């Protein structure tokens, strides 16, 4: 199925006029996962952000490639002494892709929509501290909080917090209209999304006139397409076993960095026997995370023992608390009155870290008496049955949202962990602005979920990027899920 923008005819006309130099004005960028739709404010899939965040849609603030939070649609802001009021001054001359002006009324609409009772925003919790959004004038919006929140500017940089217009909100899933440097042109489902430069962009005009984002999930096909130079770059390359070949080939550059992706064996804490902490602890000791990193990721990945990025200054290394110890795992199962083990399901979404890692984990669990039936699912099915429906036992997924330990304070989240003490701790964290106190609280939270063995913590996903030599501006690290086309350019 194809979704085509009203701008498509103009793009085709441009295509007829280009010369041989066109190849240096465009880019074909591949990624493993195709988004279920193109509205980042109405879906949990990070594949949506990879395509549209910073390209089509923008927020009041944004993440830089090094993880800093800087102004974007908000030119500046002032914070009241009590920390309850944020007054944002907006950039001037910003328009949506349909030509309508972006102003404070759109900001109010977007934030009110995200935090509404019937909101479908996957990260609705990011906005719960907001008590009121007031338009002072077209360029000024005042956000009032219920209590101080040291994470507000950080939260507003997420793809879930982009600014949209009420007039176009119903069509965003198939015809996204934002304020970004690129306009949506066409979505050929199962293959690619095409973008074209926004000629009326309010900010710095991006170097490339157009971009194609292709979806290639199969590692073998990804390798073949890259080697044939059918694509110019690959975000999060799914075949780490082939990296050495690209490193030895002068046609390419290999960019290995970090992501915010805590890759975990998620456990349905509300389902028997996983509601018994001893069973979850047994699973943790049955897992050999080094064997998973070596076998599934060919050595790319940093072991983790809690849900927190190792490159964050507040990180605690708790891997020793869940070291590989099959004998201990069997003993814990016996203590839980499961001396003969039990059977469960292991739902695996498409990424190679899940499919390859799942085979290894199933074998490791079998060694201690746990039979895990592997069920391979596509992303749409995973979102429906696991994330929304919570009808699973175990699953493997990489949580690529930045600083997202707060999900453990949501009892209704898909792994259904309900700890009032942690919920209180996270509420206090949100109301705290002192950096040292925030670090202390973050470390307490890390320790709590490690002590409760909420999930099986595997590794921090490495960012393995492959690009043609001469393509500049590709992100080495990934502080958020995004392929920022506007930062790309070709060397002369």
C-alpha positions as CSV (number, residue, x, y, z in Angstrom):
1,X,0.0,0.0,0.0
2,X,1.3,3.4,-0.9
3,X,0.7,6.7,1.0
4,X,1.5,9.7,-1.0
5,X,1.7,13.3,0.1
6,X,0.2,16.3,-1.8
7,X,3.8,17.4,-2.4
8,X,4.6,14.2,-4.4
9,X,3.8,15.8,-7.8
10,X,6.2,18.6,-7.1
11,X,8.9,16.2,-6.1
12,X,8.4,14.2,-9.3
13,X,8.8,17.4,-11.3
14,X,12.0,18.2,-9.5
15,X,13.2,14.7,-10.3
16,X,12.8,15.3,-14.0
17,X,15.1,18.3,-13.9
18,X,18.0,16.9,-11.9
19,X,21.4,16.2,-13.4
20,X,24.1,13.7,-12.6
21,X,24.9,15.7,-9.5
22,X,21.6,14.5,-7.9
23,X,23.3,11.6,-6.3
24,X,25.3,14.0,-4.1
25,X,22.2,15.9,-3.1
26,X,20.2,12.9,-1.9
27,X,20.7,9.9,0.5
28,X,19.3,6.4,0.8
29,X,19.4,5.4,4.4
30,X,18.4,2.0,5.6
31,X,17.0,0.8,9.0
32,X,15.9,-2.6,10.1
33,X,12.4,-1.8,11.3
34,X,9.4,-0.4,9.4
35,X,7.1,1.8,11.6
36,X,3.5,0.7,12.0
37,X,2.5,4.3,11.2
38,X,4.1,7.8,11.2
39,X,2.6,9.5,14.2
40,X,5.2,9.6,17.0
41,X,2.5,11.0,19.4
42,X,0.3,7.9,19.1
43,X,2.5,4.8,19.1
44,X,5.2,3.1,21.2
45,X,7.3,1.8,18.3
46,X,10.7,3.6,18.2
47,X,10.8,2.8,14.5
48,X,8.3,5.8,14.1
49,X,10.8,8.2,15.7
50,X,13.6,6.9,13.5
51,X,11.8,8.1,10.4
52,X,10.0,11.2,11.5
53,X,11.7,12.7,14.6
54,X,13.9,15.8,13.7
55,X,13.0,15.2,10.0
56,X,9.3,15.8,9.8
57,X,8.4,16.7,13.4
58,X,10.0,18.9,16.0
59,X,9.5,19.5,19.7
60,X,10.1,22.5,22.0
61,X,13.5,21.0,22.9
62,X,15.7,18.4,21.3
63,X,18.5,16.0,22.0
64,X,21.9,16.6,20.4
65,X,24.0,13.6,19.3
66,X,25.9,13.8,22.6
67,X,22.7,13.6,24.6
68,X,22.4,17.3,25.7
69,X,19.0,19.0,25.7
70,X,18.9,22.3,23.7
71,X,16.2,24.6,22.4
72,X,14.3,23.8,19.2
73,X,10.9,25.2,18.5
74,X,11.2,27.0,21.9
75,X,13.8,29.7,21.3
76,X,14.2,30.2,25.1
77,X,12.5,29.7,28.4
78,X,12.3,31.1,31.9
79,X,11.7,29.0,35.0
80,X,10.1,30.5,38.1
81,X,11.9,30.4,41.4
82,X,9.6,27.8,42.8
83,X,10.2,25.6,39.7
84,X,6.4,25.4,38.9
85,X,6.2,27.7,35.9
86,X,8.0,27.5,32.6
87,X,7.5,30.4,30.2
88,X,8.5,29.4,26.7
89,X,9.3,31.9,23.9
90,X,8.8,30.3,20.5
91,X,10.9,30.6,17.4
92,X,9.5,33.2,14.9
93,X,8.4,32.4,11.4
94,X,7.7,28.7,11.9
95,X,5.1,27.1,9.6
96,X,3.8,23.6,9.2
97,X,4.3,21.9,5.9
98,X,0.8,22.8,4.7
99,X,1.7,26.5,5.1
100,X,-0.2,27.2,8.3
101,X,1.6,29.1,11.1
102,X,2.9,27.2,14.1
103,X,2.2,29.2,17.3
104,X,1.5,28.9,21.0
105,X,-2.0,27.6,20.3
106,X,-0.4,24.6,18.6
107,X,1.9,24.0,21.6
108,X,-1.1,24.1,23.9
109,X,-3.1,21.7,21.7
110,X,-0.2,19.3,21.5
111,X,0.6,19.2,25.2
112,X,-3.1,19.1,26.2
113,X,-3.7,16.2,23.8
114,X,-0.7,14.3,25.1
115,X,-1.8,14.5,28.7
116,X,-5.6,14.2,28.2
117,X,-7.5,11.4,29.9
118,X,-8.2,9.7,26.6
119,X,-4.6,10.2,25.3
120,X,-3.1,7.4,23.1
121,X,0.4,8.8,23.6
122,X,2.6,5.9,24.6
123,X,4.6,8.1,27.0
124,X,1.6,9.9,28.5
125,X,3.4,9.7,31.9
126,X,5.9,12.2,30.6
127,X,3.2,14.9,30.9
128,X,1.5,14.0,34.2
129,X,3.3,16.8,36.1
130,X,1.6,19.5,33.9
131,X,-1.4,21.1,35.5
132,X,-2.1,23.8,32.9
133,X,-0.9,25.2,29.6
134,X,-1.7,28.8,28.9
135,X,-1.3,30.9,25.7
136,X,0.0,34.4,26.6
137,X,0.4,35.5,23.0
138,X,1.2,33.8,19.7
139,X,4.9,33.5,20.6
140,X,4.6,32.7,24.3
141,X,3.2,29.7,26.2
142,X,3.3,29.2,29.9
143,X,3.4,25.6,31.3
144,X,2.4,25.3,35.0
145,X,3.4,22.1,36.9
146,X,1.7,20.5,39.9
147,X,5.1,20.2,41.5
148,X,8.7,20.9,40.4
149,X,9.9,18.5,37.8
150,X,13.6,18.4,37.0
151,X,13.0,16.3,33.9
152,X,10.5,18.5,32.1
153,X,12.9,19.9,29.4
154,X,14.3,16.4,29.0
155,X,10.8,15.0,28.6
156,X,9.9,17.6,26.0
157,X,12.7,16.4,23.8
158,X,11.2,13.0,23.2
159,X,9.5,12.2,19.9
160,X,6.3,11.7,21.8
161,X,6.3,15.5,22.7
162,X,6.5,16.9,19.1
163,X,4.3,19.8,18.2
164,X,1.4,19.1,15.8
165,X,-1.6,21.1,14.5
166,X,-5.1,20.3,15.4
167,X,-6.2,20.7,11.8
168,X,-4.0,17.8,10.6
169,X,-3.8,15.5,13.6
170,X,-6.3,12.9,12.2
171,X,-4.0,12.3,9.2
172,X,-0.6,12.1,10.9
173,X,-0.4,8.3,10.7
174,X,-0.3,8.2,6.9
175,X,0.3,11.8,5.9
176,X,2.5,13.4,8.6
177,X,2.6,17.2,8.6
178,X,5.1,18.9,10.9
179,X,7.5,21.8,11.1
180,X,10.7,20.0,10.3
181,X,13.4,20.4,7.6
182,X,11.8,17.6,5.5
183,X,8.3,17.0,4.2
184,X,6.7,13.6,3.8
185,X,6.5,12.6,0.1
186,X,5.5,8.9,-0.1
187,X,5.4,5.7,2.0
188,X,5.6,2.5,0.0
189,X,4.8,0.0,2.7
190,X,7.2,-2.9,3.0
191,X,9.9,-0.9,1.3
192,X,10.6,2.8,2.0
193,X,9.5,6.3,3.0
194,X,10.5,9.2,0.8
195,X,11.2,12.7,2.2
196,X,11.9,16.0,0.4
197,X,13.5,19.1,1.7
198,X,11.1,21.7,3.1
199,X,11.7,24.9,1.1
200,X,10.1,27.1,3.8
201,X,11.9,25.6,6.7
202,X,12.3,28.2,9.6
203,X,15.8,27.0,10.5
204,X,19.0,26.3,8.7
205,X,18.3,24.8,5.3
206,X,19.6,21.2,5.2
207,X,22.3,20.3,2.7
208,X,20.4,17.3,1.1
209,X,17.4,17.9,-1.1
210,X,15.7,14.5,-0.6
211,X,16.1,11.3,1.3
212,X,14.8,7.7,1.1
213,X,14.6,5.6,4.2
214,X,14.5,1.9,3.3
215,X,13.4,-0.9,5.6
216,X,15.6,-4.0,5.5
217,X,15.1,-6.4,8.4
218,X,17.0,-9.5,7.1
219,X,20.7,-9.4,8.1
220,X,21.8,-11.2,4.9
221,X,19.8,-8.7,2.7
222,X,21.2,-5.8,4.7
223,X,24.8,-6.9,4.0
224,X,24.1,-7.5,0.3
225,X,22.5,-4.1,-0.2
226,X,25.3,-2.3,1.6
227,X,28.0,-4.1,-0.2
228,X,26.3,-3.5,-3.6
229,X,26.1,0.2,-2.6
230,X,22.4,0.2,-3.2
231,X,22.1,2.2,0.0
232,X,24.3,4.9,1.3
233,X,24.1,4.1,5.0
234,X,22.6,1.7,7.5
235,X,21.4,2.7,10.9
236,X,21.9,0.0,13.6
237,X,23.3,-2.5,11.1
238,X,21.7,-5.9,11.9
239,X,24.6,-8.2,10.9
240,X,27.5,-7.5,13.3
241,X,29.3,-10.6,12.0
242,X,30.0,-8.7,8.8
243,X,31.4,-5.5,10.4
244,X,35.1,-6.6,9.9
245,X,34.5,-6.8,6.1
246,X,33.3,-3.2,6.1
247,X,36.2,-2.1,8.2
248,X,38.6,-3.5,5.7
249,X,36.8,-1.9,2.7
250,X,37.8,1.7,1.9
251,X,34.4,2.3,0.4
252,X,32.9,2.4,3.8
253,X,33.1,3.9,7.3
254,X,32.1,1.9,10.4
255,X,30.7,4.0,13.3
256,X,30.4,2.1,16.5
257,X,28.9,3.9,19.5
258,X,26.3,3.5,22.2
259,X,22.6,3.7,22.4
260,X,20.0,4.2,25.1
261,X,18.8,0.7,24.4
262,X,18.7,-1.5,27.5
263,X,18.2,-5.0,25.9
264,X,16.2,-7.1,28.4
265,X,14.5,-10.4,28.8
266,X,11.2,-8.9,29.8
267,X,9.2,-10.9,32.4
268,X,5.4,-10.8,32.9
269,X,5.5,-10.1,36.6
270,X,1.8,-10.6,37.1
271,X,1.7,-14.0,35.5
272,X,2.3,-17.2,37.5
273,X,5.0,-18.4,38.3
274,X,6.7,-15.1,37.5
275,X,4.8,-13.4,40.3
276,X,7.2,-15.2,42.6
277,X,10.5,-13.3,43.0
278,X,12.5,-16.5,43.4
279,X,11.4,-17.6,39.9
280,X,12.6,-14.3,38.4
281,X,15.9,-14.6,40.3
282,X,16.3,-18.1,39.0
283,X,15.9,-16.8,35.4
284,X,18.5,-14.1,36.1
285,X,21.0,-16.7,37.2
286,X,20.2,-19.1,34.3
287,X,21.2,-16.4,31.8
288,X,24.8,-16.1,30.6
289,X,24.8,-12.6,29.2
290,X,28.3,-12.8,27.9
291,X,27.4,-15.8,25.8
292,X,24.4,-13.9,24.4
293,X,26.6,-10.9,23.5
294,X,29.2,-13.1,21.8
295,X,26.7,-15.4,20.1
296,X,24.0,-13.0,19.0
297,X,25.9,-9.7,18.8
298,X,29.4,-10.9,17.9
299,X,30.8,-9.1,20.9
300,X,29.0,-5.8,20.4
301,X,27.2,-4.8,23.6
302,X,27.9,-3.8,27.2
303,X,26.6,-6.2,30.0
304,X,24.0,-4.6,32.3
305,X,22.6,-5.7,35.6
306,X,19.8,-3.2,35.8
307,X,17.7,-0.9,33.5
308,X,20.2,2.0,33.0
309,X,22.7,3.0,30.4
310,X,26.3,2.3,31.4
311,X,27.5,5.6,29.9
312,X,25.3,7.6,32.2
313,X,27.2,9.1,35.2
314,X,24.6,7.7,37.6
315,X,25.0,4.1,36.4
316,X,25.5,1.3,39.0
317,X,27.2,-1.9,37.8
318,X,25.0,-4.5,39.3
319,X,25.9,-7.4,36.9
320,X,27.5,-9.4,39.7
321,X,24.1,-9.6,41.4
322,X,22.7,-11.7,38.5
323,X,25.8,-13.7,37.5
324,X,25.5,-16.9,35.5
325,X,25.0,-19.7,38.1
326,X,22.8,-22.6,36.8
327,X,23.1,-24.5,40.1
328,X,21.7,-21.5,42.0
329,X,18.9,-21.1,39.5
330,X,17.9,-24.7,40.0
331,X,18.0,-24.3,43.8
332,X,15.8,-21.2,43.6
333,X,13.3,-23.0,41.4
334,X,13.2,-25.8,44.0
335,X,12.6,-23.2,46.8
336,X,9.7,-21.9,44.7
337,X,8.2,-25.4,44.6
338,X,9.2,-25.9,41.0
339,X,11.9,-28.5,41.3
340,X,11.0,-29.9,37.8
341,X,10.9,-26.4,36.2
342,X,8.0,-25.2,34.1
343,X,7.0,-24.2,30.6
344,X,6.3,-20.7,29.2
345,X,6.4,-18.6,26.0
346,X,9.2,-16.5,24.6
347,X,7.9,-13.9,22.2
348,X,10.6,-12.6,19.8
349,X,10.1,-9.5,17.6
350,X,12.1,-9.1,14.4
351,X,15.4,-7.5,15.4
352,X,18.4,-9.9,15.2
353,X,19.3,-9.2,18.8
354,X,15.9,-10.7,19.8
355,X,15.7,-13.6,17.3
356,X,19.3,-14.7,17.7
357,X,19.5,-13.9,21.4
358,X,16.2,-15.7,22.0
359,X,17.6,-19.0,20.6
360,X,20.5,-18.8,23.0
361,X,18.4,-17.8,26.0
362,X,15.9,-20.6,25.4
363,X,18.8,-23.1,25.5
364,X,20.1,-21.6,28.7
365,X,16.7,-21.7,30.4
366,X,16.3,-25.3,29.3
367,X,19.5,-26.2,31.2
368,X,17.8,-25.3,34.5
369,X,14.4,-26.9,33.6
370,X,12.5,-24.0,32.1
371,X,11.0,-24.8,28.7
372,X,10.5,-21.6,26.7
373,X,8.4,-22.0,23.5
374,X,9.7,-19.6,21.0
375,X,7.1,-17.5,19.2
376,X,8.4,-15.3,16.4
377,X,6.2,-12.2,16.0
378,X,6.2,-9.1,13.7
379,X,6.3,-5.7,15.4
380,X,2.6,-5.0,14.9
381,X,1.8,-8.4,16.6
382,X,4.2,-7.7,19.4
383,X,2.7,-4.3,20.1
384,X,-0.8,-5.8,20.1
385,X,-0.2,-9.0,22.1
386,X,2.7,-8.3,24.3
387,X,2.9,-4.5,24.8
388,X,-0.8,-3.8,24.9
389,X,-2.4,-7.2,25.6
390,X,0.2,-8.5,28.1
391,X,-0.5,-12.0,26.9
392,X,3.1,-13.4,27.1
393,X,5.5,-15.0,29.6
394,X,8.8,-13.8,28.4
395,X,10.0,-11.5,25.5
396,X,13.2,-9.8,24.4
397,X,13.2,-6.2,23.5
398,X,15.6,-3.2,23.5
399,X,14.2,-0.2,25.3
400,X,15.7,2.7,23.3
401,X,13.9,5.6,25.1
402,X,16.4,7.8,26.9
403,X,16.5,7.7,30.8
404,X,13.4,5.5,30.9
405,X,13.8,3.8,34.3
406,X,10.5,5.6,35.2
407,X,8.6,2.8,33.4
408,X,9.1,0.7,36.5
409,X,6.9,3.0,38.4
410,X,3.9,2.2,36.1
411,X,2.0,-0.8,37.3
412,X,0.1,-1.0,34.1
413,X,3.2,-1.2,31.9
414,X,3.6,-4.4,30.0
415,X,5.8,-6.2,32.4
416,X,3.3,-5.3,35.2
417,X,5.7,-4.6,38.1
418,X,3.9,-3.0,41.0
419,X,6.1,-1.6,43.8
420,X,4.6,1.4,45.7
421,X,8.0,2.2,47.3
422,X,9.6,2.6,43.9
423,X,6.6,4.6,42.7
424,X,7.1,7.0,45.6
425,X,10.8,7.2,44.9
426,X,10.2,8.1,41.3
427,X,7.7,10.8,42.3
428,X,10.3,12.3,44.6
429,X,12.9,12.1,41.8
430,X,10.6,14.0,39.4
431,X,10.2,16.8,42.0
432,X,13.9,17.1,42.6
433,X,16.3,19.4,40.7
434,X,19.5,19.0,42.8
435,X,21.9,16.9,40.6
436,X,23.5,15.0,43.5
437,X,20.1,14.1,45.1
438,X,18.8,13.0,41.7
439,X,21.9,10.7,41.2
440,X,21.3,9.2,44.6
441,X,17.7,8.5,43.8
442,X,18.4,7.1,40.4
443,X,20.9,4.7,41.9
444,X,18.4,3.7,44.6
445,X,15.9,2.9,41.8
446,X,18.5,0.8,39.9
447,X,19.2,-1.2,43.0
448,X,15.5,-1.7,43.8
449,X,14.7,-3.2,40.4
450,X,17.8,-5.3,40.5
451,X,16.9,-6.6,44.0
452,X,13.4,-7.5,42.8
453,X,14.8,-9.2,39.6
454,X,12.0,-7.5,37.7
455,X,13.5,-8.5,34.3
456,X,16.5,-10.3,33.0
457,X,19.0,-7.6,32.2
458,X,21.2,-8.5,29.2
459,X,23.2,-5.7,27.5
460,X,23.2,-2.1,26.4
461,X,22.7,-2.2,22.6
462,X,25.6,-0.9,20.7
463,X,25.0,1.4,17.7
464,X,26.7,-0.1,14.7
465,X,26.4,2.2,11.8
466,X,27.7,1.6,8.3
467,X,28.0,4.4,5.8
468,X,29.8,5.2,2.5
469,X,33.0,7.0,2.9
470,X,32.3,10.6,2.3
471,X,28.9,10.8,4.0
472,X,29.2,13.2,6.9
473,X,27.0,13.9,9.8
474,X,25.8,10.4,10.7
475,X,25.3,9.9,14.5
476,X,27.9,7.7,16.2
477,X,25.9,7.5,19.4
478,X,22.1,7.4,19.7
479,X,20.8,9.4,22.7
480,X,17.3,8.9,21.1
481,X,15.9,7.0,18.2
482,X,16.4,9.2,15.2
483,X,18.0,9.3,11.8
484,X,18.7,13.0,11.4
485,X,18.7,13.6,7.7
486,X,19.2,17.3,8.1
487,X,22.6,16.7,9.6
488,X,23.9,14.7,6.6
489,X,26.0,16.0,3.8
490,X,28.4,14.6,1.2
491,X,32.1,15.5,1.1
492,X,33.2,17.4,-2.0
